[in-house]
Amino acid sequence: MCSMSIEPSGRPATLEKAMTACQRVFVVVLCLIGIAYILGIHTRLGLAIYSYQYGGAFLGLALSAIFLGIRPVKKAHPDWVRFLDVLLALLGLVGGFYVALFYPSLAEDLGSPSPLRVALGGLTALLILEAVRRTQGWVLVIVVAFFIFYTRFAHFFPEPFHAKGTPWRTLFNYLYLDPNGLFNVVMIGATIGTAFMFFGEVLLKFGFGQTLTDIALLTMGRFRGGPAKVAVVASSLVGTVTGGAMTNVLLTGTVSIPMMKRAGYSPEEAGAIEAVASTGGQIMPPVMGIAAFVMAEFLGIPYAQVALASAIPACIFYFGIFIQVDLIAARRGLKGLLPGEFPDLGRVIKRMTVLLPVGLVLIYTLFVLRLDPAVSGVASGLAALIMCTAVKETRTDFWRKLFETLEGTGRVLLDIAAILAGAGLIIGCLSISGLAFAMSLNLLHLAGKNLILLLLLTAFTSFILGMGMPTVAAYVLLSVLTAPALVELGIPPLAAHMFIFYWGIVSNITPPVALAAYAAAPLAGTDAWRVGWTACRMALMMYLVPFMFVFSPTLLLIGAPLKVALDTVLALIGVVFVMTGFVGYGFGFMRWWERGLLFLAGLVMFISATFPEQYGRTVVMALPGVAIAIPVLFLNRRNKRSAVASKTAVAP
């Protein structure tokens, strides 16, 4: 027996190195086959491939890479555990590649569960649960396991959840192979997820994430509270590329949070501003987060329509943050950046010559040509690579950066694959058990067909689920359970789905599980709980905007263009009133009753925009809000001048 060198932990070094090497190969291959499939290379080669064949290969490689690279527990464990991981990795390949190799023949007889199909279906479901546990933790595992348990034993549940139980053989065969089962959701990550993760990784690995931050520094850094405004702008730009709140915080917060603290913002405020602005990246077009692409698939509409619909709410959200940080800076007399803190203009312009054409490619292919989003994402990523070869700075170490891009894309896809596979199991269970229909009826019954009560129940449910699950998993579940009830009461489907999408996001910044705040707190050097509660205040518009576009679908571009423009203007004016009252500073410090009246005026402006196609009623309703706000602001300005005059008079 040949001897093996031993690491300090006691694990065979050779096995560890082999597993690491295999995982790196798998994640790179995962990215490459995804790009090839999206570009239709197999069609050009004359190969006919079912989409689920590619989905099987994608899932098999992802599961295998997860077991090879992510330890079952953080603490040290015996050598045999790593050998068990190798076995799980092999089983993951078997479960995925069985579909990849044999789906053409399986598709002819999906309704007849053979023992082999049932065994592989059950095995794959268990492997997915373990992969979800390793990547996302226990909460999503418990949710998925509950729905599987319910589907099997629904006949034991009391009314109104009593239903016919599904035998194991039928259940596993359905989840594994049926078009409404596992792979229906996995394919979204295998195509759109792959495309836009590749696009984002190209920009990040070639240094364009920093370029976006530099652009924000040059445009906003010179104004009062400049560092906070830089954080808002930079996080919105970078967030639309990464699509993840925590990732965004770690990318931009390392620069923006220290700058905000030096400028005079408290550590809690600096961390909260970054957390809130980073969270908004998931709602910011043109890329947004993976959940937005899932929404487009579920609604059966082009992704471009979802992105365009999200534009006005996203602008209202970021405008609210921007106004708030500006007024805080005015209240404290905070200045902009010092001259030496600005990036080199020439370097930024040089990188803009690469970044601008890439952005134009994305917008043109996605919104003008209306290509499939996956094709647009890959095309934009390839365009970025081509443009990078034209600039010496980005051409340096090109092949190393390219490999890091492919590997980084594959590693991000492991999380996406695990989440969507778990979500696919949930969707399959809801479909075969009929629970989704029953849940919608129960919500309608509980709310008594009261729209406001139903919205509050849906918001609370979305928030609770969002605390323990990634946004996309929470959205997938709620889109089936609660969105139909909202639509039943007359809310447009896009508005209903956007509502639960927003409320699934707010848990990133709302205690007790505020992941974006937890990521920002160490960078700010303060307590995560304080950052979370400060973020709640900063993110006030995140809580209000979903109710605004539910009652005013024009904010989602649903309606006549003139009404869309009118409601948008009224909403933005309302934001100014609400935020001024909320911060307590307009032209000068405000008294409590002035703040209350301005807040009320803002709410009146919001309400005025909720009368579809009724221009006269909208204007008449807005007049009281203006009538309340103008005297308050006039009085505040006069008091400010009086205070300044008094100080000048007593000065020596």
Secondary structure, 3 states (H helix, E strand, C coil): CCCCCECCCCCEHHHHHHHHHHHHHHHHHHHHHHHHHHCCHHHHCCCCCCHHHHHHHHHHHHHHHHHHHCCCCCCCCCHHHHHHHHHHHHHHHHHHHHHHHHHHHHHHHCCCCCHHHHHHHHHHHHHHHHHHHHHHCHHHHHHHHHHHHHHHHHHHCCCCCCCCCCCHHHHHHHHHHCCCCHHHHHHHHHHHHHHHHHHHHHHHHCCHHHHHHHHHHHHHCCCCCHHHHHHHHHHHHHHHHHCCHHHHHHHHHHHHHHHHHHHCCCHHHHHHHHHHHHHHHHHCCCCCCHHHHHHHHHHCCCHHHHHHHHHHHHHHHHHHHHHHHHHHHHHHCCCCCCHHHCCCHHHHHHHHHHHHHHHHHHHHHHHHCCCCHHHHHHHHHHHHHHHHCCCHHHHCCHHHHHHHHHHHHHHHHHHHHHHHHHHHHHHHHHHHHCHHHHHHHHHHHHHCCCHHHHHHHHHHHHHHHHHHCCHHHHHHHHHHHCHHHHHHCCCCHHHHHHHHHHHHHHHHCCCCCCHHHHHHHHHHCCCHHHHHHHHHHHCHHHHHHHHHHHHCHHHHCCCCHHHHHHHHHHHHHHHHHHHHHHHCECCCECCHHHHHHHHHHHHHHHHHCCCCCCHHHHHHHHHHHHHHHHHHHHHHHHHHHHHHHHHHHHCC
